[in-house]
Amino acid sequence: MTTPKKAKLRADSGRPFQESWTESFGVIERDGKALCILCNVSVVCRTSSVRRHFDTNHKSVAKLGETERKEFLEGKLKRYHSQYLTAASFQISLCIAKHGKPFSDGDFIKMAMLAGSNSLFHDFPNKDKIMQRISEMPLSRNAIKDRVQCLASDARLPTDLQKAACYSMCLYESTDRNSHARLAVILRYAVGDIMREELVKLVSLPGRTQGIDVYNAVMEAFLSQGLRPEKVVSVTSDGAPYVVGATSGFIQFFVKEAKHPVIPFHCVVHQEALCAGGSSRKLDDILRDVTKMVNYIMAHALNFGQFRALLDEVQAQYGGLRMCSNVRWLSRGRVLERFVACLDEIRQFMHENGQDYPQLTDPAWLNHLVFFTDFTVHFSVLNKKLQSVGKTAERMFCDIKTFARKLQVFERDLNSGQLKYFPHLKMHLGNSTTCADSPSSHQEICKEFARVVAAAEENLGNRFLQFRKMETTLCFLTSPDKARFEELDLSCLRWLDYGNLEMELLEFQESSIWKNKFCALRATLEEIEKTECEGRTEDSTVGSSESEILKVWNSLPNNFKSMKALGIAFLTLFGSSHACEQLFSALNGSKSLSYDHSSSELSQI
């Protein structure tokens, strides 16, 4: 008769872990087994097995006296747990840095975790141990700062960037909340079928911002990351003299280092904002008066509370006003639009509080107010389009040209007096008794504003010179089948083999197979544009414009390597410095006024 086999013990039944083993043998519970903290080896949960492992593998510790052995194991246990506490601290610090939150939020996170743990782990037998572990986690402001610095020093740019055939650079200098000058250096490059933007360095600039200082900072960043200046195709900036200066600008120094010219681009959004602000000095006067009144109401808690109560009483459309920022050009149109919508309530509030603003009853001032409200809203719509993600430089310039034609329509609309595109002005003049009694006065007002629009149109035409110069060349990106070699402006692309490029273009344009690829690409881009206009981006099955363009260029064989190099180089161009501006917005939002940037150790955070 055979002897029945003994049933195997399951990990979750019998032989439970005993807490006394930790103090005596230096083991802790891990996945139903005993884990030795001295050698990280798992042992079966049985006293004899744990004792045998300790006596055999850690004889020097086992020979110690009881008190010495206990102190030694306690120290090892503390160091074992501390590595996990440190790892958790690093993970939380990385999360704080990625989301642009202040370093001081670490203490708040710990406090929130402790507050929720009492209820969340109420039925856990080791609840006190969990809460003790959370309280021991180092999340002070200085600890978070040290973790972020360590992560920043260990971080290296992807090898994809170092292997990229070319990249374009975006430079932007701004001041943080403590008036310290900071320079952002961002590179844009292609990785497979994806376009990426990488922050190379964020550096503090001491003293005055000069071209040589920026050059030294950029070259130091390139050298530390193993990047090559000769691979840079273009440099996009806000057009400041320290970058584009003819004798001592950054580009002059950088071109000597790169040993070939680069394409200098003045940010499209910045130029558009200069056109909007420089169209009329009267706009600055209107904004100054409006800002004073808005600040009086919104910047004082008592006034704001009383004004909001007034708006609630009359059941106004809005619950308050918008405050204006000279830096954020998008705010102009929205500030004026909200101000005009609440004009009657503002006039009543100012009168009740004894604030003398004769502008609120001045017909000429009010005429300019409502006109510039409509006019700046049109610029805000354009500004928002230009700040869309994934737009090529060619597409941005198309938006500018479209807006230039719209300005011609706006001018004709004002000259005709129909005011189809100026609803606030039309409503205001329709309610004005002066204009109702005198049609000639109505016409004179409209013609005056038509001259303002004409000035903006002329200002727009005098800008974007680099984009106008390269307009035909930029079309090569999506329409190489229609390009003519002699019309391409390749003066800043001397690294290209012009002879090969011309021969490849001829061969390409005689092949229906490769030409049809770009015909299909343009159809795809039309679908993407339609999807964006209809607001159906989440339901779209196609990618972004730049990724679709890059896929088609990568699909060409190496017979067209010069054409591919030119197409991908154009795709890397920064049309605007919006990426840098977003970075500084996040930076200013995450730093407190008491934050000290003066020390060099914080310059990269």
LUMVEXTOR-37566 format. One record per residue (C-alpha): x, y negated, z. Coordinates in pm, whole numbers, padded with zeros to 5 digits, always signed. Layout:
<tivexs>
XYZ ...
</tivexs>
This chain:
<tivexs>
+00000+00000+00000 +00143-00340-00107 +00186-00620+00144 -00030-00926+00060 +00165-01237-00036 +00159-01527+00204 -00029-01833+00080 +00192-02129+00004 +00156-02424+00234 +00034-02739+00066 +00208-03066+00130 -00108-03214+00272 -00186-02925+00509 +00024-02840+00812 +00379-02937+00901 +00304-03306+00940 +00584-03558+00962 +00687-03634+01319 +00779-03991+01413 +01045-03863+01658 +01254-03737+01364 +01328-04092+01256 +01495-04180+01585 +01674-03845+01623 +01774-03755+01266 +01733-04072+01058 +01452-03953+00829 +01133-04128+00720 +00816-03998+00555 +00801-04021+00172 +00546-03832-00045 +00472-03569+00218 +00839-03493+00280 +01111-03619+00509 +01355-03856+00333 +01702-03894+00483 +01799-04263+00487 +02168-04173+00512 +02189-03984+00179 +01843-04033+00017 +01778-03656+00004 +01428-03510+00061 +01390-03242+00327 +01097-03012+00404 +00886-03137+00694 +01004-02879+00947 +01207-02952+01257 +01459-02677+01190 +01512-02794+00830 +01553-03158+00930 +01795-03064+01213 +01996-02834+00985 +02029-03106+00719 +02141-03362+00976 +02396-03135+01146 +02536-03002+00817 +02556-03314+00600 +02614-03585+00863 +02845-03421+01116 +03023-03747+01205 +02694-03905+01311 +02570-03593+01488 +02886-03590+01706 +02813-03941+01841 +02668-03989+02184 +02293-04029+02217 +02305-04409+02265 +02561-04467+01986 +02373-04238+01748 +02046-04418+01818 +02200-04762+01754 +02368-04637+01435 +02043-04490+01296 +01845-04802+01388 +02095-05018+01195 +02075-04787+00892 +01695-04788+00908 +01687-05167+00925 +01919-05199+00623 +01711-04941+00433 +01390-05137+00484 +01561-05471+00417 +01648-05371+00058 +01279-05321-00016 +01190-05646+00158 +01450-05822-00055 +01316-05655-00371 +00963-05771-00286 +01096-06121-00221 +01261-06123-00566 +00940-06008-00733 +00733-06280-00567 +01001-06542-00645 +00995-06442-01012 +00616-06476-01016 +00640-06823-00857 +00902-06934-01111 +00710-06797-01411 +00394-06984-01312 +00578-07307-01233 +00472-07317-00868 +00662-07500-00591 +00915-07294-00397 +00735-07383-00075 +00441-07170-00190 +00630-06862-00063 +00532-06939+00297 +00171-06989+00187 +00170-06653+00007 +00297-06477+00319 +00036-06651+00535 -00241-06547+00293 -00119-06187+00283 -00115-06167+00664 -00461-06325+00687 -00608-06067+00451 -00419-05764+00582 -00612-05744+00910 -00935-05674+00722 -00792-05497+00419 -00602-05233+00618 -00840-05211+00916 -00881-04831+00874 -00511-04760+00815 -00339-04589+01110 -00019-04782+01037 -00186-05124+00996 +00046-05286+01248 +00352-05152+01067 +00224-05293+00734 +00164-05635+00882 +00504-05625+01051 +00669-05549+00714 +00489-05843+00548 +00592-06080+00826 +00957-05974+00783 +00958-06050+00409 +01188-06354+00340 +00969-06607+00155 +01085-06941+00293 +01148-07228+00053 +01527-07180+00069 +01490-06804+00023 +01277-06853-00289 +01527-07110-00420 +01816-06864-00371 +01621-06583-00541 +01536-06800-00843 +01896-06918-00871 +02015-06558-00860 +01763-06455-01126 +01866-06751-01343 +02235-06666-01316 +02171-06299-01399 +01940-06382-01691 +02098-06374-02035 +01946-06478-02362 +01821-06181-02561 +02076-06022-02791 +01821-06087-03067 +01903-06457-03048 +02275-06393-03060 +02225-06173-03367 +01977-06408-03539 +02085-06525-03885 +01982-06884-03808 +01790-07092-03557 +01658-07443-03516 +01701-07659-03207 +01462-07887-03022 +01609-08147-02785 +01406-08354-02544 +01521-08578-02260 +01281-08686-01991 +01278-08782-01626 +01121-08580-01350 +00912-08717-01065 +01226-08834-00887 +01352-09028-01193 +01636-08783-01261 +01723-08745-01631 +01679-08387-01755 +01760-08243-02098 +01579-07940-02240 +01740-07734-02518 +01508-07487-02693 +01594-07264-02990 +01348-07114-03236 +01440-06797-03427 +01300-06485-03595 +01300-06136-03442 +01162-05878-03679 +00814-06002-03771 +00784-06234-03470 +00894-06596-03422 +01027-06675-03075 +01120-06987-02883 +01384-06957-02611 +01484-07212-02347 +01863-07214-02365 +01925-07468-02091 +01758-07727-01873 +02033-07955-01747 +02056-08270-01539 +02226-08566-01708 +02419-08799-01477 +02414-09174-01536 +02323-09308-01881 +02199-09072-02150 +02448-09097-02436 +02510-08887-02744 +02843-08753-02620 +02683-08643-02289 +02409-08453-02472 +02665-08300-02710 +02880-08175-02421 +02576-08026-02245 +02456-07848-02560 +02801-07712-02648 +02847-07585-02293 +02514-07402-02322 +02608-07254-02660 +02948-07141-02533 +02809-06980-02216 +02549-06784-02415 +02769-06683-02706 +02574-06889-02961 +02724-07033-03279 +02660-07398-03380 +02703-07316-03750 +02379-07114-03737 +02168-07422-03649 +01945-07532-03939 +01772-07837-03793 +01747-08056-03483 +01409-08195-03376 +01387-08476-03120 +01183-08782-03027 +01403-08997-03250 +01592-09163-02964 +01923-09336-03052 +02125-09098-02834 +02026-08819-03079 +02003-08985-03422 +02245-09277-03376 +02450-09340-03691 +02787-09359-03512 +02759-09209-03164 +02441-09002-03180 +02434-08636-03082 +02377-08521-03440 +02697-08694-03558 +02905-08501-03304 +02718-08175-03361 +02755-08181-03742 +03135-08201-03702 +03125-07892-03480 +02884-07699-03706 +03088-07796-04015 +02773-07848-04223 +02481-08097-04221 +02164-08020-04024 +01810-08134-04097 +01718-08410-03848 +01346-08415-03771 +01166-08685-03576 +00881-08515-03383 +00555-08542-03581 +00345-08592-03268 +00574-08868-03144 +00563-09052-03477 +00185-09021-03490 +00160-09168-03139 +00380-09461-03242 +00147-09525-03535 -00156-09518-03305 +00000-09752-03050 +00157-09991-03300 -00151-10051-03512 -00259-10356-03312 -00132-10552-03013 -00494-10608-02918 -00517-10238-02830 -00249-10285-02563 -00444-10579-02417 -00764-10374-02409 -00588-10077-02246 -00425-10303-01985 -00762-10452-01883 -00937-10114-01883 -00656-09955-01678 -00686-10227-01411 -01059-10172-01375 -01033-09792-01380 -00756-09795-01119 -00959-10026-00893 -01247-09779-00902 -01074-09441-00915 -00754-09501-00714 -00935-09603-00393 -01135-09338-00213 -01400-09579-00084 -01455-09742-00422 -01466-09407-00598 -01724-09271-00355 -01946-09576-00396 -01913-09569-00776 -01994-09200-00792 -02302-09260-00578 -02408-09531-00823 -02364-09294-01118 -02570-09027-00939 -02841-09280-00862 -02885-09381-01227 -02835-09019-01343 -02541-09114-01563 -02390-08871-01813 -02055-08858-01631 -01961-08836-01266 -01655-09063-01286 -01395-09227-01508 -01072-09095-01658 -00740-09247-01556 -00500-09355-01830 -00142-09235-01874 +00096-09408-02112 +00288-09083-02157 -00009-08868-02252 -00127-09022-02577 -00428-08791-02586 -00574-08976-02287 -00627-09309-02463 -00933-09216-02665 -01094-09018-02384 -01035-09294-02127 -01196-09557-02348 -01481-09324-02444 -01571-09257-02081 -01533-09627-01996 -01777-09731-02270 -02028-09461-02164 -02030-09604-01808 -01999-09971-01909 -02328-10089-01755 -02252-09918-01424 -01898-10061-01422 -02028-10411-01483 -02281-10374-01196 -02023-10222-00958 -01766-10495-01022 -02026-10767-00970 -02146-10616-00640 -01786-10589-00512 -01695-10945-00605 -01445-10847-00875 -01427-11115-01143 -01369-10960-01485 -01505-11202-01749 -01403-10951-02018 -01707-10741-01929 -01935-11014-02064 -01707-11145-02340 -01857-11044-02681 -01520-11052-02861 -01353-10834-02596 -01642-10588-02600 -01629-10568-02980 -01263-10472-02967 -01330-10227-02682 -01591-10022-02871 -01391-10036-03197 -01073-09906-03037 -01277-09641-02857 -01382-09493-03191 -01042-09555-03350 -00835-09386-03077 -01072-09088-03065 -00986-09021-03431 -00615-09026-03340 -00680-08795-03044 -00839-08538-03273 -00531-08551-03498 -00299-08530-03196 -00473-08218-03073 -00441-08054-03414 -00069-08126-03426 -00018-07964-03086 -00164-07630-03193 +00061-07329-03129 +00226-07154-03424 +00195-07434-03679 +00469-07467-03937 +00629-07803-04015 +00467-07792-04358 +00119-07747-04208 +00174-08033-03962 +00270-08268-04242 -00043-08162-04434 -00249-08275-04133 -00069-08611-04141 -00138-08657-04513 -00502-08565-04460 -00533-08823-04184 -00373-09089-04406 -00653-09031-04659 -00908-09045-04376 -00776-09390-04284 -00859-09506-04636 -01213-09379-04589 -01236-09554-04250 -01123-09881-04408 -01388-09855-04682 -01650-09767-04423 -01570-10082-04222 -01561-10305-04530 -01903-10177-04634 -02044-10229-04285 -02204-09882-04274 -01991-09769-03978 -02054-09398-04032 -01729-09311-03856 -01752-09569-03577 -02066-09473-03380 -01988-09677-03067 -01919-09990-03271 -02234-09938-03476 -02450-09901-03165 -02290-10202-02997 -02332-10433-03297 -02688-10307-03346 -02774-10409-02988 -02592-10742-03013 -02824-11039-03057 -02547-11247-03216 -02488-10997-03497 -02861-10941-03541 -02921-11311-03597 -02614-11361-03818 -02532-11088-04073 -02222-11282-04177 -02085-11247-03824 -02136-10871-03849 -01939-10859-04175 -01656-11072-04036 -01615-10839-03737 -01608-10531-03959 -01354-10687-04197 -01131-10781-03904 -01129-10422-03786 -01076-10298-04143 -00750-10492-04144 -00645-10308-03826 -00711-09974-03996 -00518-10092-04304 -00223-10183-04080 -00233-09835-03924 -00242-09682-04270 +00062-09884-04375 +00243-09792-04053 +00168-09425-04116 +00301-09455-04470 +00631-09602-04349 +00697-09309-04116 +00762-08935-04164 +01038-09017-04413 +01221-08687-04357 +00901-08490-04406 +00816-08683-04723 +01166-08625-04857 +01137-08248-04801 +00767-08210-04884 +00826-08015-05207 +01099-07808-05045 +00881-07714-04746 +00617-07577-04984 +00872-07310-05079 +00784-07137-04751 +00441-07023-04873 +00464-07082-05248 +00803-06967-05382 +00623-06841-05693 +00543-07204-05782 +00873-07365-05681 +01121-07516-05924 +01483-07490-05824 +01580-07837-05949 +01308-07995-05727 +01430-07833-05403 +01617-08059-05163 +01898-07835-05036 +02142-08112-04939 +02134-08009-04571 +02159-07638-04646 +02512-07610-04782 +02559-07271-04617 +02327-07126-04885 +02465-06971-05205 +02291-07201-05456 +02391-06988-05756 +02241-06671-05613 +01931-06860-05499 +01859-06992-05849 +01904-06650-06012 +01692-06480-05746 +01416-06736-05790 +01406-06676-06164 +01389-06300-06114 +01125-06336-05844 +00896-06558-06053 +00899-06310-06341 +00783-06024-06118 +00407-05998-06069 +00458-05756-05779 +00645-06002-05558 +00441-06303-05670 +00119-06124-05574 +00250-06084-05220 +00245-06460-05172 -00093-06495-05341 -00225-06249-05080 -00040-06441-04808 -00213-06768-04901 -00550-06590-04885 -00461-06463-04538 -00358-06813-04427 -00692-06945-04553 -00871-06686-04339 -00663-06785-04034 -00740-07153-04094 -01110-07078-04129 -01107-06872-03811 -00937-07155-03618 -01179-07417-03752 -01477-07207-03647 -01328-07132-03305 -01323-06754-03358 -00955-06699-03277 -01029-06430-03015 -01228-06221-03265 -00969-06251-03542 -00789-05934-03656 -00502-06122-03822 -00203-06269-03644 -00076-06624-03633 +00021-06812-03947 +00393-06797-03878 +00389-06421-03807 +00199-06349-04130 +00445-06563-04330 +00742-06391-04168 +00603-06044-04245 +00581-06124-04615 +00936-06264-04630 +01072-05961-04445 +00896-05730-04691 +01108-05859-04981 +01406-05637-05080 +01765-05747-05025 +01784-05841-05393 +01633-06170-05275 +01854-06223-04970 +01923-06592-05046 +01551-06660-05090 +01476-06474-04765 +01742-06674-04581 +01591-07001-04707 +01233-06898-04624 +01316-06783-04272 +01527-07096-04214 +01226-07316-04302 +01007-07107-04074 +01233-07179-03775 +01188-07557-03808 +01036-07739-03511 +00776-07979-03649 +00734-08133-03306 +00891-08136-02962 +00565-08019-02803 +00734-07709-02656 +00974-07931-02457 +00694-08163-02347 +00498-07866-02214 +00808-07758-02023 +00843-08098-01854 +00471-08106-01771 +00506-07774-01592 +00828-07891-01426 +00675-08213-01290 +00371-08025-01173 +00580-07781-00970 +00817-08026-00798 +00728-08240-00501 +00835-08602-00465 +01072-08502-00185 +01247-08244-00400 +01616-08325-00441 +01768-08264-00783 +02095-08436-00708 +02287-08119-00630 +02438-07938-00926 +02318-07600-00800 +01958-07698-00875 +02019-07833-01223 +01910-07513-01394 +01592-07449-01193 
</tivexs>
